[in-house]
Amino acid sequence: MGQEAPDLNQVIHELVAANRILANQGVVDAYGHVSVRHPHDKNLFLLSCSRSPELVEPEDIMTFRMDGSPADGRKDNPYVERFIHCGAYEHDDKVMAVVHSHALAVLPFSISSTPMRTVIHTASHMGEHIPVWDSQDKFGDTGLLVSTIEQGRDLAQALGTSKVALMRGHGFTAAAHSLGEVLKISIYLPQNAQVYLDALRLGGTIKCVTPGEMAIRDSFGPGGRELARAMDYWAMRAGCSHYLHYKKS
Ligand SMILES: [Zn+2]
């Protein structure tokens, strides 16, 4: 027996909660966005119109095709960088949720030859290798935004099988198998960057999370009770528990 597809309204409300949570956690500010793949059609995804995440309401959520065009006939102003999401969903069928952020703490690792490393256990799900996408390599001088489908696809290529790619002088994109997982990665990636920066300032030898430790932590599963506990906490802090626990009436 197949699993019942989630209710669309419930998914929309969870996406609104995700917007509020990322804003409350300081991962996004006026800019940045989060999307989910449409629960009933894998060729579509749900993303707010161009609003700051803290202000997003259920009626702001639009439906987009993989080329970035609105699939719901709405004329609202879309995010210029919606092509980040198009590229990530098109690139990998298993990607179910995507976050794009300009979080300050990760930016040093997007412009330096010192690579981002995973150094704290809460960030272990982002993997061992964090690629850096540089728009300059293929597109030369641009406004540094991902404003075309070609740029979105190139970023997705750089992402490869990783869950996070840094974007030179810009921020990061995370792509994961669930909304909860992408929130967890996006919240702990900047914290990981801050701890690593602090350790680099201390000097001496730095010990990173090992691939074996990452594998053990991954075996706990991304959708476990621990994540549900975190989601409840984040939503309470953001004052949006009612969106997270919306139920079909
Ligand atoms: Zn951006």
py3Dmol code that shows the C-alpha trace and the ligand (Angstrom):
import py3Dmol

protein = """\
ATOM      1  CA  MET A   1       0.000   0.000   0.000  1.00  0.00           C
ATOM      2  CA  GLY A   2       1.421   3.400  -0.997  1.00  0.00           C
ATOM      3  CA  GLN A   3       1.861   6.251   1.429  1.00  0.00           C
ATOM      4  CA  GLU A   4      -0.863   8.877   1.306  1.00  0.00           C
ATOM      5  CA  ALA A   5       0.378  12.156  -0.244  1.00  0.00           C
ATOM      6  CA  PRO A   6       0.572  14.957   2.312  1.00  0.00           C
ATOM      7  CA  ASP A   7      -2.197  17.536   2.312  1.00  0.00           C
ATOM      8  CA  LEU A   8      -1.147  20.552   0.218  1.00  0.00           C
ATOM      9  CA  ASN A   9      -2.375  23.099   2.768  1.00  0.00           C
ATOM     10  CA  GLN A  10      -0.436  21.364   5.496  1.00  0.00           C
ATOM     11  CA  VAL A  11       2.745  21.485   3.407  1.00  0.00           C
ATOM     12  CA  ILE A  12       2.168  25.195   2.679  1.00  0.00           C
ATOM     13  CA  HIS A  13       1.774  25.928   6.384  1.00  0.00           C
ATOM     14  CA  GLU A  14       4.959  23.972   7.199  1.00  0.00           C
ATOM     15  CA  LEU A  15       6.776  26.025   4.564  1.00  0.00           C
ATOM     16  CA  VAL A  16       5.539  29.258   6.172  1.00  0.00           C
ATOM     17  CA  ALA A  17       6.826  27.956   9.526  1.00  0.00           C
ATOM     18  CA  ALA A  18      10.192  27.181   7.881  1.00  0.00           C
ATOM     19  CA  ASN A  19      10.421  30.778   6.609  1.00  0.00           C
ATOM     20  CA  ARG A  20       9.733  32.153  10.099  1.00  0.00           C
ATOM     21  CA  ILE A  21      12.149  29.702  11.764  1.00  0.00           C
ATOM     22  CA  LEU A  22      15.052  30.580   9.459  1.00  0.00           C
ATOM     23  CA  ALA A  23      14.448  34.296  10.069  1.00  0.00           C
ATOM     24  CA  ASN A  24      14.234  33.810  13.845  1.00  0.00           C
ATOM     25  CA  GLN A  25      17.459  31.789  13.835  1.00  0.00           C
ATOM     26  CA  GLY A  26      19.278  34.535  11.905  1.00  0.00           C
ATOM     27  CA  VAL A  27      19.922  32.303   8.883  1.00  0.00           C
ATOM     28  CA  VAL A  28      18.006  34.660   6.563  1.00  0.00           C
ATOM     29  CA  ASP A  29      17.203  38.356   6.941  1.00  0.00           C
ATOM     30  CA  ALA A  30      15.568  40.623   4.378  1.00  0.00           C
ATOM     31  CA  TYR A  31      16.918  38.188   1.792  1.00  0.00           C
ATOM     32  CA  GLY A  32      17.140  34.428   1.459  1.00  0.00           C
ATOM     33  CA  HIS A  33      14.403  31.868   0.847  1.00  0.00           C
ATOM     34  CA  VAL A  34      13.203  28.307   1.415  1.00  0.00           C
ATOM     35  CA  SER A  35      11.153  26.006  -0.831  1.00  0.00           C
ATOM     36  CA  VAL A  36       9.681  22.495  -0.866  1.00  0.00           C
ATOM     37  CA  ARG A  37       8.954  20.189  -3.769  1.00  0.00           C
ATOM     38  CA  HIS A  38       5.222  20.029  -4.501  1.00  0.00           C
ATOM     39  CA  PRO A  39       3.765  17.029  -2.607  1.00  0.00           C
ATOM     40  CA  HIS A  40       1.553  15.973  -5.548  1.00  0.00           C
ATOM     41  CA  ASP A  41       3.719  16.782  -8.589  1.00  0.00           C
ATOM     42  CA  LYS A  42       7.492  16.250  -8.577  1.00  0.00           C
ATOM     43  CA  ASN A  43       7.902  18.687 -11.477  1.00  0.00           C
ATOM     44  CA  LEU A  44       6.718  21.647  -9.386  1.00  0.00           C
ATOM     45  CA  PHE A  45       7.865  23.346  -6.206  1.00  0.00           C
ATOM     46  CA  LEU A  46       6.404  25.759  -3.651  1.00  0.00           C
ATOM     47  CA  LEU A  47       8.159  29.050  -2.835  1.00  0.00           C
ATOM     48  CA  SER A  48       6.997  32.410  -1.513  1.00  0.00           C
ATOM     49  CA  CYS A  49       6.587  35.437  -3.750  1.00  0.00           C
ATOM     50  CA  SER A  50       9.332  38.013  -3.208  1.00  0.00           C
ATOM     51  CA  ARG A  51       8.914  38.736   0.510  1.00  0.00           C
ATOM     52  CA  SER A  52      11.334  38.658   3.437  1.00  0.00           C
ATOM     53  CA  PRO A  53      10.982  35.242   5.117  1.00  0.00           C
ATOM     54  CA  GLU A  54       9.886  36.633   8.485  1.00  0.00           C
ATOM     55  CA  LEU A  55       6.848  38.231   6.795  1.00  0.00           C
ATOM     56  CA  VAL A  56       5.738  35.252   4.676  1.00  0.00           C
ATOM     57  CA  GLU A  57       2.073  34.193   5.029  1.00  0.00           C
ATOM     58  CA  PRO A  58       0.336  31.134   3.505  1.00  0.00           C
ATOM     59  CA  GLU A  59      -1.191  33.279   0.730  1.00  0.00           C
ATOM     60  CA  ASP A  60       2.336  34.306  -0.376  1.00  0.00           C
ATOM     61  CA  ILE A  61       3.256  30.741  -1.352  1.00  0.00           C
ATOM     62  CA  MET A  62       3.358  30.295  -5.121  1.00  0.00           C
ATOM     63  CA  THR A  63       3.808  27.201  -7.307  1.00  0.00           C
ATOM     64  CA  PHE A  64       6.688  27.173  -9.798  1.00  0.00           C
ATOM     65  CA  ARG A  65       7.763  24.975 -12.690  1.00  0.00           C
ATOM     66  CA  MET A  66      11.346  23.791 -13.063  1.00  0.00           C
ATOM     67  CA  ASP A  67      12.061  26.634 -15.517  1.00  0.00           C
ATOM     68  CA  GLY A  68      11.146  29.207 -12.862  1.00  0.00           C
ATOM     69  CA  SER A  69       7.808  30.206 -14.389  1.00  0.00           C
ATOM     70  CA  PRO A  70       4.729  30.406 -12.109  1.00  0.00           C
ATOM     71  CA  ALA A  71       2.450  27.382 -12.602  1.00  0.00           C
ATOM     72  CA  ASP A  72      -0.539  28.910 -10.817  1.00  0.00           C
ATOM     73  CA  GLY A  73      -1.185  31.918 -13.077  1.00  0.00           C
ATOM     74  CA  ARG A  74      -0.283  34.367 -10.332  1.00  0.00           C
ATOM     75  CA  LYS A  75       1.301  37.685 -11.258  1.00  0.00           C
ATOM     76  CA  ASP A  76       3.047  38.335  -7.933  1.00  0.00           C
ATOM     77  CA  ASN A  77       6.681  39.391  -8.068  1.00  0.00           C
ATOM     78  CA  PRO A  78       8.853  36.235  -7.736  1.00  0.00           C
ATOM     79  CA  TYR A  79      12.307  36.035  -6.148  1.00  0.00           C
ATOM     80  CA  VAL A  80      15.012  36.848  -8.718  1.00  0.00           C
ATOM     81  CA  GLU A  81      17.011  33.871  -7.396  1.00  0.00           C
ATOM     82  CA  ARG A  82      14.235  31.244  -7.688  1.00  0.00           C
ATOM     83  CA  PHE A  83      16.484  29.518 -10.265  1.00  0.00           C
ATOM     84  CA  ILE A  84      18.592  28.202  -7.359  1.00  0.00           C
ATOM     85  CA  HIS A  85      15.599  26.052  -6.418  1.00  0.00           C
ATOM     86  CA  CYS A  86      14.838  25.056 -10.046  1.00  0.00           C
ATOM     87  CA  GLY A  87      18.390  23.798 -10.518  1.00  0.00           C
ATOM     88  CA  ALA A  88      18.511  21.828  -7.269  1.00  0.00           C
ATOM     89  CA  TYR A  89      15.166  20.014  -7.829  1.00  0.00           C
ATOM     90  CA  GLU A  90      15.903  19.307 -11.488  1.00  0.00           C
ATOM     91  CA  HIS A  91      19.369  17.985 -10.634  1.00  0.00           C
ATOM     92  CA  ASP A  92      18.263  15.384  -8.070  1.00  0.00           C
ATOM     93  CA  ASP A  93      14.824  13.755  -7.712  1.00  0.00           C
ATOM     94  CA  LYS A  94      15.534  13.018  -4.052  1.00  0.00           C
ATOM     95  CA  VAL A  95      15.860  16.707  -3.141  1.00  0.00           C
ATOM     96  CA  MET A  96      12.629  17.686  -1.392  1.00  0.00           C
ATOM     97  CA  ALA A  97      13.543  21.055   0.182  1.00  0.00           C
ATOM     98  CA  VAL A  98      16.015  23.862  -0.583  1.00  0.00           C
ATOM     99  CA  VAL A  99      17.316  26.863   1.401  1.00  0.00           C
ATOM    100  CA  HIS A 100      19.299  29.827   0.098  1.00  0.00           C
ATOM    101  CA  SER A 101      20.966  32.132   2.642  1.00  0.00           C
ATOM    102  CA  HIS A 102      23.486  34.964   2.855  1.00  0.00           C
ATOM    103  CA  ALA A 103      24.551  33.982   6.421  1.00  0.00           C
ATOM    104  CA  LEU A 104      27.575  36.075   7.377  1.00  0.00           C
ATOM    105  CA  ALA A 105      29.580  33.390   9.195  1.00  0.00           C
ATOM    106  CA  VAL A 106      29.990  31.184   6.106  1.00  0.00           C
ATOM    107  CA  LEU A 107      31.199  33.978   3.809  1.00  0.00           C
ATOM    108  CA  PRO A 108      34.910  33.855   4.775  1.00  0.00           C
ATOM    109  CA  PHE A 109      35.024  30.245   3.542  1.00  0.00           C
ATOM    110  CA  SER A 110      33.437  31.256   0.227  1.00  0.00           C
ATOM    111  CA  ILE A 111      36.266  33.688  -0.623  1.00  0.00           C
ATOM    112  CA  SER A 112      39.297  32.068   1.046  1.00  0.00           C
ATOM    113  CA  SER A 113      41.460  29.118  -0.008  1.00  0.00           C
ATOM    114  CA  THR A 114      40.807  27.663   3.472  1.00  0.00           C
ATOM    115  CA  PRO A 115      37.974  25.172   2.900  1.00  0.00           C
ATOM    116  CA  MET A 116      34.954  24.826   5.166  1.00  0.00           C
ATOM    117  CA  ARG A 117      35.318  21.746   7.350  1.00  0.00           C
ATOM    118  CA  THR A 118      32.740  20.032   9.535  1.00  0.00           C
ATOM    119  CA  VAL A 119      33.856  20.556  13.135  1.00  0.00           C
ATOM    120  CA  ILE A 120      30.729  20.306  15.338  1.00  0.00           C
ATOM    121  CA  HIS A 121      28.462  17.312  15.757  1.00  0.00           C
ATOM    122  CA  THR A 122      25.227  19.204  15.048  1.00  0.00           C
ATOM    123  CA  ALA A 123      26.519  20.089  11.562  1.00  0.00           C
ATOM    124  CA  SER A 124      27.606  16.545  10.720  1.00  0.00           C
ATOM    125  CA  HIS A 125      24.713  15.941   8.283  1.00  0.00           C
ATOM    126  CA  MET A 126      26.122  18.458   5.818  1.00  0.00           C
ATOM    127  CA  GLY A 127      28.889  15.995   4.923  1.00  0.00           C
ATOM    128  CA  GLU A 128      32.643  16.068   4.646  1.00  0.00           C
ATOM    129  CA  HIS A 129      33.137  18.008   1.423  1.00  0.00           C
ATOM    130  CA  ILE A 130      31.506  21.431   1.008  1.00  0.00           C
ATOM    131  CA  PRO A 131      32.003  22.676  -2.568  1.00  0.00           C
ATOM    132  CA  VAL A 132      32.285  26.374  -3.436  1.00  0.00           C
ATOM    133  CA  TRP A 133      30.458  27.631  -6.521  1.00  0.00           C
ATOM    134  CA  ASP A 134      32.018  30.668  -8.177  1.00  0.00           C
ATOM    135  CA  SER A 135      29.730  32.314 -10.742  1.00  0.00           C
ATOM    136  CA  GLN A 136      32.824  33.988 -12.214  1.00  0.00           C
ATOM    137  CA  ASP A 137      34.138  30.637 -13.532  1.00  0.00           C
ATOM    138  CA  LYS A 138      31.406  30.213 -16.153  1.00  0.00           C
ATOM    139  CA  PHE A 139      29.564  33.512 -16.313  1.00  0.00           C
ATOM    140  CA  GLY A 140      32.314  36.124 -15.800  1.00  0.00           C
ATOM    141  CA  ASP A 141      31.272  39.389 -14.195  1.00  0.00           C
ATOM    142  CA  THR A 142      27.661  39.245 -12.997  1.00  0.00           C
ATOM    143  CA  GLY A 143      25.684  40.798 -10.160  1.00  0.00           C
ATOM    144  CA  LEU A 144      26.656  37.611  -8.217  1.00  0.00           C
ATOM    145  CA  LEU A 145      23.001  36.534  -8.158  1.00  0.00           C
ATOM    146  CA  VAL A 146      21.584  33.303  -9.601  1.00  0.00           C
ATOM    147  CA  SER A 147      19.156  35.040 -11.935  1.00  0.00           C
ATOM    148  CA  THR A 148      18.927  32.597 -14.883  1.00  0.00           C
ATOM    149  CA  ILE A 149      18.112  28.900 -15.242  1.00  0.00           C
ATOM    150  CA  GLU A 150      21.614  28.335 -16.687  1.00  0.00           C
ATOM    151  CA  GLN A 151      23.151  29.737 -13.513  1.00  0.00           C
ATOM    152  CA  GLY A 152      20.795  27.630 -11.371  1.00  0.00           C
ATOM    153  CA  ARG A 153      21.829  24.483 -13.252  1.00  0.00           C
ATOM    154  CA  ASP A 154      25.527  25.345 -12.953  1.00  0.00           C
ATOM    155  CA  LEU A 155      25.150  25.819  -9.194  1.00  0.00           C
ATOM    156  CA  ALA A 156      23.367  22.440  -8.978  1.00  0.00           C
ATOM    157  CA  GLN A 157      26.268  20.818 -10.873  1.00  0.00           C
ATOM    158  CA  ALA A 158      28.681  22.279  -8.324  1.00  0.00           C
ATOM    159  CA  LEU A 159      26.463  20.973  -5.527  1.00  0.00           C
ATOM    160  CA  GLY A 160      26.724  17.491  -7.062  1.00  0.00           C
ATOM    161  CA  THR A 161      25.865  14.933  -4.392  1.00  0.00           C
ATOM    162  CA  SER A 162      26.632  17.335  -1.512  1.00  0.00           C
ATOM    163  CA  LYS A 163      23.900  18.817   0.635  1.00  0.00           C
ATOM    164  CA  VAL A 164      25.491  22.262   0.794  1.00  0.00           C
ATOM    165  CA  ALA A 165      27.387  24.480  -1.621  1.00  0.00           C
ATOM    166  CA  LEU A 166      28.948  27.798  -0.657  1.00  0.00           C
ATOM    167  CA  MET A 167      28.585  30.601  -3.189  1.00  0.00           C
ATOM    168  CA  ARG A 168      31.591  32.904  -3.594  1.00  0.00           C
ATOM    169  CA  GLY A 169      31.056  36.272  -1.909  1.00  0.00           C
ATOM    170  CA  HIS A 170      27.342  35.533  -1.651  1.00  0.00           C
ATOM    171  CA  GLY A 171      26.158  32.808   0.757  1.00  0.00           C
ATOM    172  CA  PHE A 172      25.139  29.162   0.593  1.00  0.00           C
ATOM    173  CA  THR A 173      22.525  26.806  -0.829  1.00  0.00           C
ATOM    174  CA  ALA A 174      21.398  23.679   1.026  1.00  0.00           C
ATOM    175  CA  ALA A 175      19.373  20.892  -0.614  1.00  0.00           C
ATOM    176  CA  ALA A 176      18.054  17.961   1.438  1.00  0.00           C
ATOM    177  CA  HIS A 177      15.559  15.118   1.498  1.00  0.00           C
ATOM    178  CA  SER A 178      13.062  16.839   3.821  1.00  0.00           C
ATOM    179  CA  LEU A 179      12.134  20.282   5.095  1.00  0.00           C
ATOM    180  CA  GLY A 180      13.316  19.382   8.602  1.00  0.00           C
ATOM    181  CA  GLU A 181      16.667  18.174   7.332  1.00  0.00           C
ATOM    182  CA  VAL A 182      17.302  21.296   5.248  1.00  0.00           C
ATOM    183  CA  LEU A 183      16.407  23.485   8.243  1.00  0.00           C
ATOM    184  CA  LYS A 184      18.791  21.585  10.478  1.00  0.00           C
ATOM    185  CA  ILE A 185      21.656  21.876   7.997  1.00  0.00           C
ATOM    186  CA  SER A 186      20.958  25.581   7.369  1.00  0.00           C
ATOM    187  CA  ILE A 187      20.781  26.446  11.062  1.00  0.00           C
ATOM    188  CA  TYR A 188      23.926  24.551  12.109  1.00  0.00           C
ATOM    189  CA  LEU A 189      26.113  25.387   9.077  1.00  0.00           C
ATOM    190  CA  PRO A 190      26.671  29.035  10.177  1.00  0.00           C
ATOM    191  CA  GLN A 191      27.287  27.854  13.763  1.00  0.00           C
ATOM    192  CA  ASN A 192      29.841  25.364  12.445  1.00  0.00           C
ATOM    193  CA  ALA A 193      31.515  28.153  10.441  1.00  0.00           C
ATOM    194  CA  GLN A 194      31.691  30.376  13.527  1.00  0.00           C
ATOM    195  CA  VAL A 195      33.251  27.666  15.713  1.00  0.00           C
ATOM    196  CA  TYR A 196      35.759  26.799  12.978  1.00  0.00           C
ATOM    197  CA  LEU A 197      36.718  30.468  12.546  1.00  0.00           C
ATOM    198  CA  ASP A 198      37.213  30.821  16.298  1.00  0.00           C
ATOM    199  CA  ALA A 199      39.374  27.670  16.377  1.00  0.00           C
ATOM    200  CA  LEU A 200      41.482  28.910  13.453  1.00  0.00           C
ATOM    201  CA  ARG A 201      42.151  32.103  15.435  1.00  0.00           C
ATOM    202  CA  LEU A 202      43.306  30.022  18.398  1.00  0.00           C
ATOM    203  CA  GLY A 203      45.904  28.349  16.184  1.00  0.00           C
ATOM    204  CA  GLY A 204      47.245  24.868  16.833  1.00  0.00           C
ATOM    205  CA  THR A 205      45.820  21.669  15.442  1.00  0.00           C
ATOM    206  CA  ILE A 206      42.120  21.477  14.639  1.00  0.00           C
ATOM    207  CA  LYS A 207      40.328  18.151  14.784  1.00  0.00           C
ATOM    208  CA  CYS A 208      37.332  17.842  12.472  1.00  0.00           C
ATOM    209  CA  VAL A 209      34.371  15.467  12.671  1.00  0.00           C
ATOM    210  CA  THR A 210      35.612  12.257  11.019  1.00  0.00           C
ATOM    211  CA  PRO A 211      33.835  10.507   8.110  1.00  0.00           C
ATOM    212  CA  GLY A 212      33.176   7.564  10.462  1.00  0.00           C
ATOM    213  CA  GLU A 213      31.549   9.828  13.026  1.00  0.00           C
ATOM    214  CA  MET A 214      29.438  11.409  10.287  1.00  0.00           C
ATOM    215  CA  ALA A 215      28.304   7.967   9.087  1.00  0.00           C
ATOM    216  CA  ILE A 216      27.263   6.964  12.603  1.00  0.00           C
ATOM    217  CA  ARG A 217      25.312  10.193  13.067  1.00  0.00           C
ATOM    218  CA  ASP A 218      23.681   9.801   9.627  1.00  0.00           C
ATOM    219  CA  SER A 219      22.557   6.292  10.623  1.00  0.00           C
ATOM    220  CA  PHE A 220      20.327   7.868  13.292  1.00  0.00           C
ATOM    221  CA  GLY A 221      18.214   9.092  10.345  1.00  0.00           C
ATOM    222  CA  PRO A 222      17.332  12.684   9.503  1.00  0.00           C
ATOM    223  CA  GLY A 223      13.628  12.396  10.340  1.00  0.00           C
ATOM    224  CA  GLY A 224      13.903  11.019  13.861  1.00  0.00           C
ATOM    225  CA  ARG A 225      12.349  12.180  17.103  1.00  0.00           C
ATOM    226  CA  GLU A 226      15.339  14.401  17.792  1.00  0.00           C
ATOM    227  CA  LEU A 227      14.514  16.463  14.718  1.00  0.00           C
ATOM    228  CA  ALA A 228      10.826  16.712  15.690  1.00  0.00           C
ATOM    229  CA  ARG A 229      11.963  18.031  19.075  1.00  0.00           C
ATOM    230  CA  ALA A 230      14.129  20.663  17.387  1.00  0.00           C
ATOM    231  CA  MET A 231      11.336  21.670  14.987  1.00  0.00           C
ATOM    232  CA  ASP A 232       8.953  22.210  17.920  1.00  0.00           C
ATOM    233  CA  TYR A 233      11.545  24.344  19.705  1.00  0.00           C
ATOM    234  CA  TRP A 234      12.443  26.425  16.645  1.00  0.00           C
ATOM    235  CA  ALA A 235       8.769  27.029  15.839  1.00  0.00           C
ATOM    236  CA  MET A 236       7.995  28.067  19.419  1.00  0.00           C
ATOM    237  CA  ARG A 237      10.917  30.524  19.400  1.00  0.00           C
ATOM    238  CA  ALA A 238       9.696  31.949  16.087  1.00  0.00           C
ATOM    239  CA  GLY A 239       6.090  32.206  17.367  1.00  0.00           C
ATOM    240  CA  CYS A 240       4.805  30.010  14.543  1.00  0.00           C
ATOM    241  CA  SER A 241       3.903  26.669  16.187  1.00  0.00           C
ATOM    242  CA  HIS A 242       0.364  27.047  14.818  1.00  0.00           C
ATOM    243  CA  TYR A 243       1.732  26.874  11.249  1.00  0.00           C
ATOM    244  CA  LEU A 244       3.880  23.845  11.977  1.00  0.00           C
ATOM    245  CA  HIS A 245       1.002  21.945  13.549  1.00  0.00           C
ATOM    246  CA  TYR A 246      -1.663  22.980  11.038  1.00  0.00           C
ATOM    247  CA  LYS A 247      -3.973  20.036  10.420  1.00  0.00           C
ATOM    248  CA  LYS A 248      -6.414  19.481   7.589  1.00  0.00           C
ATOM    249  CA  SER A 249      -9.854  20.400   8.959  1.00  0.00           C
TER     250      SER A 249
END
"""
ligand_1 = """\
1
ZN
Zn 21.330 35.296 -2.764
"""
view = py3Dmol.view(width=600, height=400)
view.addModel(protein, "pdb")
view.setStyle({"model": 0}, {"cartoon": {"style": "trace"}})
view.addModel(ligand_1, "xyz")
view.setStyle({"model": 1}, {"stick": {}})
view.zoomTo()
view.show()
